[in-house]
């Protein structure tokens, strides 16, 4: 039995082997070269903090819009950093202009492991939040916090892209003296921004020879200022300087007019807004305010930025959005130069920034302040902010603005010359047409006269023939 099975098994094996030997082995296909591996996508988280609720919500939204526009434009560029495709993501938070809330949302962004932070809007929230970011090694660039203390704390992570209150207060104090003002009352809202700006203004005003006849305080939630304004009225101050934001500044100017106070009103960037004019009404007319930087229309990239902003958001620029836009771009520029999106690696590159932004040629000093920040003075006229003058600023920015203005003047002159030439051309053409018309009429008359002469000659000849 076993022998039979073995014979059968051997037969099957032999048959299989013969069959295999008889088959032609097909060549194995050569593998095609592999396609290059797709580059990984890295999400870069940027925190943004501003008051999105409360009296300053309109300014907070303006700041956020500046950041949104920058992020969208960066993502449209298809950036590659460190061998990876980069996608920026904005993590927006509301601090309600409250220092305690500011610290809470700052910790939230730290926990979210953001790569960098843009903000906060207010100095009062920016300063306490800055320690949390510094402890976590997260770079922070503010587009609007102007209190000097923000960058004087020694944090290597803190930067700002606009002039600070020392620069602004000095310009405002000197401007008041130039207007012939002798006595001034100073009011602030007790916030880090308002008090800081008022203190710097007061120093500069007194140094310029002005007498401070009253110092009063309010807060950033108040709406009724008649008690402190009544005190100020009794001092006969020629000027009321307010350190604070438009939500209080507008009603304050309005109540000054209602109380018959003849003093002028002067404020810093916090009241240099369309909202101030809306809240102040007729009382805003003729008064002055200041803004860090130069007017957008005088900057090379300003008009184009304004056009893109209004087209996207269907809204006018309120105040700080161009600076916030630049803050985002500066941070992205540092990442590109460092070829890394890691906070520790691109942080040193921020300090070495030389970025030609919308608002200025941005460079930082050792503290993180903007070098050579300019301050511009504006006057409220006919419901608009009318530019008066710019003080300070880097020679490059001033020169660029002057060149732009000169080019605009040349263009206007060229248009005027072209218009005049066109007008003269039209006059010459009209005169030539009249001459041609006269010549044509004269030609017609000559032909007619000639025809009559021929006819008369024919008639005379005919008469002579008949007579013969």
SEKOL-843053 format. One line per field, with one value per residue (C-alpha): residue in three letters; chain; residue number from 1; x, y, z. Coordinates in steps of 0.001 Angstrom, whole numbers. Last residue first. Layout:
N
kemi: (ALA, ...)
domi: (A, ...)
doke: (NUM, ...)
c1: (X, ...)
c2: (Y, ...)
c3: (Z, ...)
This chain:
468
kemi: (UNK, UNK, UNK, UNK, UNK, UNK, UNK, UNK, UNK, UNK, UNK, UNK, UNK, UNK, UNK, UNK, UNK, UNK, UNK, UNK, UNK, UNK, UNK, UNK, UNK, UNK, UNK, UNK, UNK, UNK, UNK, UNK, UNK, UNK, UNK, UNK, UNK, UNK, UNK, UNK, UNK, UNK, UNK, UNK, UNK, UNK, UNK, UNK, UNK, UNK, UNK, UNK, UNK, UNK, UNK, UNK, UNK, UNK, UNK, UNK, UNK, UNK, UNK, UNK, UNK, UNK, UNK, UNK, UNK, UNK, UNK, UNK, UNK, UNK, UNK, UNK, UNK, UNK, UNK, UNK, UNK, UNK, UNK, UNK, UNK, UNK, UNK, UNK, UNK, UNK, UNK, UNK, UNK, UNK, UNK, UNK, UNK, UNK, UNK, UNK, UNK, UNK, UNK, UNK, UNK, UNK, UNK, UNK, UNK, UNK, UNK, UNK, UNK, UNK, UNK, UNK, UNK, UNK, UNK, UNK, UNK, UNK, UNK, UNK, UNK, UNK, UNK, UNK, UNK, UNK, UNK, UNK, UNK, UNK, UNK, UNK, UNK, UNK, UNK, UNK, UNK, UNK, UNK, UNK, UNK, UNK, UNK, UNK, UNK, UNK, UNK, UNK, UNK, UNK, UNK, UNK, UNK, UNK, UNK, UNK, UNK, UNK, UNK, UNK, UNK, UNK, UNK, UNK, UNK, UNK, UNK, UNK, UNK, UNK, UNK, UNK, UNK, UNK, UNK, UNK, UNK, UNK, UNK, UNK, UNK, UNK, UNK, UNK, UNK, UNK, UNK, UNK, UNK, UNK, UNK, UNK, UNK, UNK, UNK, UNK, UNK, UNK, UNK, UNK, UNK, UNK, UNK, UNK, UNK, UNK, UNK, UNK, UNK, UNK, UNK, UNK, UNK, UNK, UNK, UNK, UNK, UNK, UNK, UNK, UNK, UNK, UNK, UNK, UNK, UNK, UNK, UNK, UNK, UNK, UNK, UNK, UNK, UNK, UNK, UNK, UNK, UNK, UNK, UNK, UNK, UNK, UNK, UNK, UNK, UNK, UNK, UNK, UNK, UNK, UNK, UNK, UNK, UNK, UNK, UNK, UNK, UNK, UNK, UNK, UNK, UNK, UNK, UNK, UNK, UNK, UNK, UNK, UNK, UNK, UNK, UNK, UNK, UNK, UNK, UNK, UNK, UNK, UNK, UNK, UNK, UNK, UNK, UNK, UNK, UNK, UNK, UNK, UNK, UNK, UNK, UNK, UNK, UNK, UNK, UNK, UNK, UNK, UNK, UNK, UNK, UNK, UNK, UNK, UNK, UNK, UNK, UNK, UNK, UNK, UNK, UNK, UNK, UNK, UNK, UNK, UNK, UNK, UNK, UNK, UNK, UNK, UNK, UNK, UNK, UNK, UNK, UNK, UNK, UNK, UNK, UNK, UNK, UNK, UNK, UNK, UNK, UNK, UNK, UNK, UNK, UNK, UNK, UNK, UNK, UNK, UNK, UNK, UNK, UNK, UNK, UNK, UNK, UNK, UNK, UNK, UNK, UNK, UNK, UNK, UNK, UNK, UNK, UNK, UNK, UNK, UNK, UNK, UNK, UNK, UNK, UNK, UNK, UNK, UNK, UNK, UNK, UNK, UNK, UNK, UNK, UNK, UNK, UNK, UNK, UNK, UNK, UNK, UNK, UNK, UNK, UNK, UNK, UNK, UNK, UNK, UNK, UNK, UNK, UNK, UNK, UNK, UNK, UNK, UNK, UNK, UNK, UNK, UNK, UNK, UNK, UNK, UNK, UNK, UNK, UNK, UNK, UNK, UNK, UNK, UNK, UNK, UNK, UNK, UNK, UNK, UNK, UNK, UNK, UNK, UNK, UNK, UNK, UNK, UNK, UNK, UNK, UNK, UNK, UNK, UNK, UNK, UNK, UNK, UNK, UNK, UNK, UNK, UNK, UNK, UNK, UNK, UNK, UNK, UNK, UNK, UNK, UNK, UNK, UNK, UNK, UNK, UNK, UNK)
domi: (A, A, A, A, A, A, A, A, A, A, A, A, A, A, A, A, A, A, A, A, A, A, A, A, A, A, A, A, A, A, A, A, A, A, A, A, A, A, A, A, A, A, A, A, A, A, A, A, A, A, A, A, A, A, A, A, A, A, A, A, A, A, A, A, A, A, A, A, A, A, A, A, A, A, A, A, A, A, A, A, A, A, A, A, A, A, A, A, A, A, A, A, A, A, A, A, A, A, A, A, A, A, A, A, A, A, A, A, A, A, A, A, A, A, A, A, A, A, A, A, A, A, A, A, A, A, A, A, A, A, A, A, A, A, A, A, A, A, A, A, A, A, A, A, A, A, A, A, A, A, A, A, A, A, A, A, A, A, A, A, A, A, A, A, A, A, A, A, A, A, A, A, A, A, A, A, A, A, A, A, A, A, A, A, A, A, A, A, A, A, A, A, A, A, A, A, A, A, A, A, A, A, A, A, A, A, A, A, A, A, A, A, A, A, A, A, A, A, A, A, A, A, A, A, A, A, A, A, A, A, A, A, A, A, A, A, A, A, A, A, A, A, A, A, A, A, A, A, A, A, A, A, A, A, A, A, A, A, A, A, A, A, A, A, A, A, A, A, A, A, A, A, A, A, A, A, A, A, A, A, A, A, A, A, A, A, A, A, A, A, A, A, A, A, A, A, A, A, A, A, A, A, A, A, A, A, A, A, A, A, A, A, A, A, A, A, A, A, A, A, A, A, A, A, A, A, A, A, A, A, A, A, A, A, A, A, A, A, A, A, A, A, A, A, A, A, A, A, A, A, A, A, A, A, A, A, A, A, A, A, A, A, A, A, A, A, A, A, A, A, A, A, A, A, A, A, A, A, A, A, A, A, A, A, A, A, A, A, A, A, A, A, A, A, A, A, A, A, A, A, A, A, A, A, A, A, A, A, A, A, A, A, A, A, A, A, A, A, A, A, A, A, A, A, A, A, A, A, A, A, A, A, A, A, A, A, A, A, A, A, A, A, A, A, A, A, A, A, A, A, A, A, A, A, A, A, A, A, A, A, A, A, A, A, A, A, A, A)
doke: (468, 467, 466, 465, 464, 463, 462, 461, 460, 459, 458, 457, 456, 455, 454, 453, 452, 451, 450, 449, 448, 447, 446, 445, 444, 443, 442, 441, 440, 439, 438, 437, 436, 435, 434, 433, 432, 431, 430, 429, 428, 427, 426, 425, 424, 423, 422, 421, 420, 419, 418, 417, 416, 415, 414, 413, 412, 411, 410, 409, 408, 407, 406, 405, 404, 403, 402, 401, 400, 399, 398, 397, 396, 395, 394, 393, 392, 391, 390, 389, 388, 387, 386, 385, 384, 383, 382, 381, 380, 379, 378, 377, 376, 375, 374, 373, 372, 371, 370, 369, 368, 367, 366, 365, 364, 363, 362, 361, 360, 359, 358, 357, 356, 355, 354, 353, 352, 351, 350, 349, 348, 347, 346, 345, 344, 343, 342, 341, 340, 339, 338, 337, 336, 335, 334, 333, 332, 331, 330, 329, 328, 327, 326, 325, 324, 323, 322, 321, 320, 319, 318, 317, 316, 315, 314, 313, 312, 311, 310, 309, 308, 307, 306, 305, 304, 303, 302, 301, 300, 299, 298, 297, 296, 295, 294, 293, 292, 291, 290, 289, 288, 287, 286, 285, 284, 283, 282, 281, 280, 279, 278, 277, 276, 275, 274, 273, 272, 271, 270, 269, 268, 267, 266, 265, 264, 263, 262, 261, 260, 259, 258, 257, 256, 255, 254, 253, 252, 251, 250, 249, 248, 247, 246, 245, 244, 243, 242, 241, 240, 239, 238, 237, 236, 235, 234, 233, 232, 231, 230, 229, 228, 227, 226, 225, 224, 223, 222, 221, 220, 219, 218, 217, 216, 215, 214, 213, 212, 211, 210, 209, 208, 207, 206, 205, 204, 203, 202, 201, 200, 199, 198, 197, 196, 195, 194, 193, 192, 191, 190, 189, 188, 187, 186, 185, 184, 183, 182, 181, 180, 179, 178, 177, 176, 175, 174, 173, 172, 171, 170, 169, 168, 167, 166, 165, 164, 163, 162, 161, 160, 159, 158, 157, 156, 155, 154, 153, 152, 151, 150, 149, 148, 147, 146, 145, 144, 143, 142, 141, 140, 139, 138, 137, 136, 135, 134, 133, 132, 131, 130, 129, 128, 127, 126, 125, 124, 123, 122, 121, 120, 119, 118, 117, 116, 115, 114, 113, 112, 111, 110, 109, 108, 107, 106, 105, 104, 103, 102, 101, 100, 99, 98, 97, 96, 95, 94, 93, 92, 91, 90, 89, 88, 87, 86, 85, 84, 83, 82, 81, 80, 79, 78, 77, 76, 75, 74, 73, 72, 71, 70, 69, 68, 67, 66, 65, 64, 63, 62, 61, 60, 59, 58, 57, 56, 55, 54, 53, 52, 51, 50, 49, 48, 47, 46, 45, 44, 43, 42, 41, 40, 39, 38, 37, 36, 35, 34, 33, 32, 31, 30, 29, 28, 27, 26, 25, 24, 23, 22, 21, 20, 19, 18, 17, 16, 15, 14, 13, 12, 11, 10, 9, 8, 7, 6, 5, 4, 3, 2, 1)
c1: (-24304, -26456, -27303, -23603, -22918, -25851, -24591, -21105, -22511, -24654, -21668, -19561, -22307, -22570, -18812, -18832, -21745, -19882, -16798, -18776, -20304, -16921, -15516, -18458, -17992, -14303, -14993, -17425, -14809, -12159, -14454, -15170, -11497, -10761, -13566, -12245, -8751, -10111, -11881, -8769, -6680, -9174, -9295, -5523, -5360, -7749, -5763, -2561, -4138, -5318, -1930, -269, -2697, -2214, 1553, 1260, -850, 1667, 4528, 2670, 2078, 5755, 6672, 4326, 5820, 9326, 8401, 6922, 10007, 12253, 10293, 10389, 14124, 14913, 13227, 10229, 9832, 7033, 4314, 1940, -1707, -3710, -7475, -9565, -13086, -16543, -16162, -12792, -11255, -7570, -4656, -1098, 1323, 3882, 6936, 8685, 12466, 13222, 10209, 10631, 11906, 14249, 17449, 15953, 13593, 13395, 10267, 10395, 6970, 3187, 2693, 5882, 9452, 10988, 14386, 14108, 17132, 15141, 12571, 15357, 16221, 12635, 12780, 14522, 12928, 9440, 9745, 8512, 11925, 13907, 15270, 14736, 11344, 10243, 11348, 9298, 6243, 6613, 7056, 4006, 1808, 2968, 2457, -1206, -1527, -85, -2464, -5409, -4668, -7298, -10757, -10019, -13247, -15527, -16611, -14305, -12526, -12835, -12113, -8904, -7646, -8180, -6564, -3564, -3195, -3377, -747, 1998, 4103, 3042, 1524, -2051, -1546, -840, 2491, 3240, 1795, -1508, -2350, -5452, -6807, -10031, -11722, -15006, -15315, -18063, -20290, -20754, -18605, -19822, -19518, -16307, -14783, -15983, -14157, -10914, -8098, -9410, -7089, -4293, -3739, -5989, -6616, -9782, -9953, -11271, -14466, -16446, -20127, -21337, -22909, -19664, -17637, -20315, -19694, -15930, -16417, -18897, -16255, -13326, -15059, -15676, -12777, -10048, -7941, -5538, -7493, -5946, -8273, -6993, -7453, -8041, -10518, -9958, -13708, -14452, -12135, -14232, -17395, -15628, -14937, -18613, -19890, -17995, -20836, -20101, -17623, -16331, -12662, -12313, -12182, -9418, -8656, -5542, -6092, -4115, -1187, 850, 2546, 6243, 7478, 8864, 5429, 3782, 6374, 5975, 2163, 2065, 4170, 1873, -1263, 114, 905, -2391, -4409, -2420, -1981, -5620, -6461, -8905, -6928, -7685, -5224, -6227, -4082, -2951, -757, -1790, -129, -728, 3009, 2738, 41, 2272, 5168, 3009, 1583, 5035, 6392, 3361, 3749, 7438, 7122, 3835, 5418, 5816, 4436, 5531, 5870, 8090, 8186, 9888, 13239, 11423, 13339, 10357, 10927, 9123, 5621, 6552, 6667, 2852, 2063, 119, -1164, 398, 1772, 4345, 4768, 7290, 6520, 9263, 6718, 7913, 7927, 4354, 3134, 5084, 3587, 24, 425, 1692, -622, -3853, -3324, -1399, -4538, -4636, -2917, -1468, -101, 1106, 3557, 3982, 859, 1156, -2591, -1640, 182, -2883, -5128, -2637, -2943, -6740, -6707, -4129, -6197, -9321, -7571, -6255, -9721, -9858, -12625, -9867, -11386, -9386, -8524, -6506, -5315, -4011, -1076, -456, 3149, 4406, 7471, 11192, 12096, 9731, 7650, 5142, 2133, 1657, -2125, -1512, 391, -2410, -5026, -2917, -2349, -6037, -7070, -4536, -5800, -9377, -8572, -7316, -10477, -12631, -10876, -11353, -15108, -15197, -13828, -16977, -17477, -16894, -14213, -11424, -8180, -6040, -4486, -2710, -769, -735, 1512, 94, 2758, 2069, 4408, 6041, 4699, 7140, 8761, 7217, 8944, 10874, 8914, 9562, 10927, 8429, 9649, 10504, 8068, 9479, 8742, 6853, 8155, 10252, 7183, 5166, 8000, 8299, 4558, 4515, 7505, 5886, 2635, 4445, 6517, 3354, 1694, 4766, 4962, 1296, 1686, 4675, 2790, 0)
c2: (142705, 143646, 140013, 139164, 142018, 140965, 137383, 138534, 140717, 137855, 135537, 138104, 138555, 134811, 134481, 137296, 135684, 132397, 134137, 135889, 132584, 130905, 133762, 133621, 129859, 130330, 133014, 130668, 127910, 130259, 131392, 127765, 126948, 129918, 128896, 125333, 126613, 128681, 125653, 123519, 126180, 126402, 122612, 122418, 125127, 123088, 119905, 121703, 123036, 119569, 118052, 120759, 120149, 116388, 116858, 119143, 116539, 113831, 116053, 116729, 113001, 112324, 114999, 113477, 110028, 111487, 113285, 110103, 108117, 110799, 110824, 107043, 106933, 109777, 107775, 109317, 112516, 115045, 114801, 117663, 118735, 115845, 116304, 113728, 113893, 114951, 118449, 118990, 117109, 118067, 115668, 115553, 112833, 111061, 109243, 106297, 106475, 102830, 100744, 99436, 95925, 96959, 96675, 98800, 97444, 98069, 98540, 100756, 102254, 101775, 99426, 97539, 97597, 95115, 95384, 92860, 91760, 91560, 89392, 87034, 86199, 84883, 82647, 79693, 79721, 80135, 77246, 78320, 77841, 79071, 81861, 84411, 82956, 82850, 86464, 87512, 85755, 87739, 91004, 90230, 89652, 92932, 94766, 93763, 94818, 98210, 98650, 97626, 100243, 102953, 102584, 101530, 101844, 98873, 96616, 93980, 92744, 95819, 98209, 96373, 95941, 99653, 100781, 98566, 100045, 103592, 102886, 101024, 104066, 106065, 109553, 108248, 106072, 109112, 108913, 106992, 107264, 109141, 112487, 114510, 118015, 120030, 122043, 120119, 117468, 119372, 119129, 115411, 113995, 110403, 110267, 112281, 109939, 106914, 108142, 107827, 109866, 109363, 106537, 107969, 110933, 113708, 117458, 119442, 123253, 125258, 127299, 125310, 126124, 123131, 121575, 122096, 120280, 117565, 116860, 116707, 114226, 112155, 111714, 111070, 108300, 105772, 107376, 106055, 107556, 110360, 113589, 117065, 119971, 123314, 126985, 126289, 128706, 127010, 127056, 125074, 122282, 121698, 121581, 119127, 116792, 116643, 116695, 113587, 111106, 108078, 106071, 102590, 103454, 105341, 108982, 111180, 114889, 117077, 120856, 124065, 122544, 125604, 125470, 126406, 123784, 121616, 121806, 120541, 117788, 116418, 116648, 114891, 112037, 111670, 111816, 109108, 106762, 107418, 106655, 103612, 101907, 102699, 105469, 107141, 110378, 114093, 116992, 120677, 123175, 126794, 128809, 127597, 129491, 126713, 125942, 125088, 122498, 120974, 120673, 118743, 116548, 115713, 114785, 112633, 110720, 109888, 108903, 107187, 104681, 104776, 101840, 98298, 96852, 94049, 91761, 88313, 89429, 90556, 93339, 94987, 98222, 96970, 97048, 99808, 102384, 102350, 102228, 98997, 99226, 96792, 94491, 91829, 88833, 85999, 82916, 81787, 80392, 82702, 85594, 84848, 84816, 87983, 89777, 89135, 91608, 94347, 93714, 93992, 97536, 98493, 97855, 96028, 92784, 91914, 89506, 86300, 83661, 79929, 79065, 76155, 76006, 76168, 79459, 80746, 79896, 81503, 84723, 84377, 84393, 87190, 89452, 88667, 90012, 93077, 93906, 95438, 92863, 90210, 88544, 85826, 85066, 81958, 82719, 79791, 80087, 77261, 76498, 73940, 72199, 72202, 74514, 77170, 76922, 79673, 79146, 82897, 82673, 81625, 84856, 86942, 85248, 85711, 89409, 90099, 88286, 90233, 93608, 92464, 91539, 95047, 96622, 94206, 95259, 98924, 98450, 96372, 99283, 99965, 96285, 93091, 92123, 93652, 92458, 89302, 87509, 84155, 82827, 79069, 77760, 74623, 72533, 70786, 67948, 67976, 65324, 62475, 62592, 60048, 56610, 55493, 52737, 49199, 46898, 44181, 40635, 38735, 35895, 32411, 30135, 27043, 23578, 23272, 23901, 21223, 18724, 19480, 19095, 15770, 14539, 15510, 13794, 10601, 10532, 10769, 7924, 5712, 6524, 5740, 2359, 1473, 2389, 0)
c3: (-86837, -83832, -83164, -82926, -80482, -78260, -78135, -77167, -74392, -73042, -73116, -71264, -68661, -68196, -67806, -65241, -63364, -63256, -61963, -59237, -58195, -58187, -56115, -53656, -53241, -52657, -50053, -48311, -48365, -47063, -44257, -43346, -43409, -41176, -38782, -38690, -38042, -35165, -33709, -34118, -32415, -29517, -29187, -29182, -26536, -24348, -24966, -24077, -20879, -19935, -20674, -18609, -15712, -15965, -15943, -12923, -11091, -11986, -10807, -7550, -7037, -7688, -5149, -2558, -3124, -2886, 345, 1807, 848, 2349, 5623, 5816, 5081, 7501, 10282, 12041, 14047, 13486, 10855, 9984, 9628, 8130, 8070, 9899, 8524, 9722, 8310, 9961, 12893, 12869, 12573, 13947, 12857, 15050, 13647, 15290, 14961, 15735, 16736, 20271, 21009, 23819, 21740, 18958, 16343, 12596, 10513, 7428, 8003, 7961, 5003, 5737, 4445, 6874, 8497, 11295, 13340, 16591, 14833, 13695, 17321, 17811, 14712, 16367, 19827, 18360, 15910, 12483, 10900, 7914, 10153, 7358, 6520, 10162, 10658, 7614, 9057, 12291, 10382, 8227, 11267, 12858, 9543, 9438, 13082, 12171, 9214, 11479, 14175, 13714, 12228, 8660, 6705, 6163, 3309, 4806, 1688, -535, 2341, 3229, -333, -1111, 2138, 1462, -2030, -665, 2014, 146, -770, 2288, 2028, 1669, 4731, 6906, 8764, 11936, 15434, 15412, 16977, 17819, 17234, 17595, 14840, 14843, 17544, 19375, 16287, 16907, 19688, 19345, 15547, 15539, 18118, 16122, 12994, 14984, 16517, 20054, 21127, 18973, 21291, 22516, 22355, 23113, 22927, 25874, 25518, 28061, 27582, 29572, 26468, 24540, 27199, 27220, 23529, 24030, 26888, 24841, 22113, 24481, 26429, 23618, 21724, 24045, 26806, 27728, 27381, 27117, 27838, 26529, 27396, 31084, 32679, 36052, 36848, 33681, 34877, 37983, 35853, 33535, 36448, 37408, 33818, 32741, 32266, 30027, 32093, 31167, 30547, 33806, 34983, 36362, 36755, 36749, 36730, 36092, 34170, 33130, 29741, 29438, 26933, 29756, 31391, 28221, 27714, 31227, 31060, 27701, 29082, 32097, 29910, 27589, 30469, 32226, 29108, 28029, 31406, 32195, 34667, 32213, 31917, 32208, 31945, 32150, 30217, 30485, 28103, 24635, 21773, 19255, 19284, 23009, 22264, 19562, 22026, 24473, 21697, 20291, 23730, 24543, 21264, 21653, 25313, 24479, 22111, 18329, 16365, 15457, 18968, 20320, 23376, 23363, 24816, 27958, 29722, 31360, 29423, 26309, 27796, 30272, 27461, 27065, 23317, 22799, 19185, 16732, 19383, 18544, 20851, 20496, 22659, 25054, 27557, 30348, 27865, 26767, 30358, 31136, 28103, 29294, 32176, 29795, 26838, 28822, 30117, 26980, 24951, 21597, 22621, 20305, 17700, 19356, 18131, 17516, 19481, 21892, 22689, 26391, 25734, 23874, 26842, 29202, 27205, 27272, 31077, 31369, 29121, 31101, 34186, 32312, 30875, 27374, 26619, 26340, 23266, 21488, 17860, 16914, 13399, 11342, 8957, 6512, 5656, 3195, 4583, 3782, 6657, 5409, 2234, 1540, -729, -1306, -810, 2799, 3424, 1906, 4069, 7212, 6500, 5848, 9032, 11133, 9882, 10378, 13986, 14665, 13209, 15190, 18388, 17520, 17064, 20278, 22324, 24361, 25288, 23315, 20787, 22881, 21264, 21164, 18211, 18465, 15502, 14937, 12173, 10554, 8842, 5575, 4575, 1176, -1180, -1839, -5232, -7621, -7545, -10584, -12335, -11123, -13797, -14634, -13984, -17147, -17909, -17320, -20290, -19148, -20057, -16938, -14819, -16622, -16287, -12581, -12061, -13909, -11936, -8639, -9587, -10673, -7500, -5408, -7304, -6911, -3189, -2696, -4377, -2207, 956, 0)
